[in-house]
Amino acid sequence: MREIPTLDFIRDLAQAGVAPDGSRRNLEYAAPHTRFGDDVAEVDQLILSDAQTSGGLLIAVPPDLESDLIAELERNGAPARAAIGELVPGEPGSIEVAYE
């Protein structure tokens, strides 16, 4: 998961089958609305569906404000801050996950 900040040991735990049941339910719920690229491993799909993130803590801003937002998060000590994707035209209510 190239750009998504995670704790160093999360992948090993997920690969060992250690994950909250809520994460599995989240993935099952999102599956009909999500297209995962062939290069997105099943373990990454589970990690992206993590139930322990208060519903996924994402912030969307216009592209020209991205660097300002990340700098402000850094100034305020946010432990995780990264641009992980972009909004693009497509089918409403759907999510596409792919690595580029």
Buried (B, 14 or more C-beta within 10 A) or exposed (E): BEEEEBEEEBBEEBBEEEBEEEBEEBBEEBEEEBEBEEEBBEBBBBBBBBBEEEEEEEEEEEEEEBEEBBEEBEEEEEEEBEEEBEEEEEEEEEEEBEEE
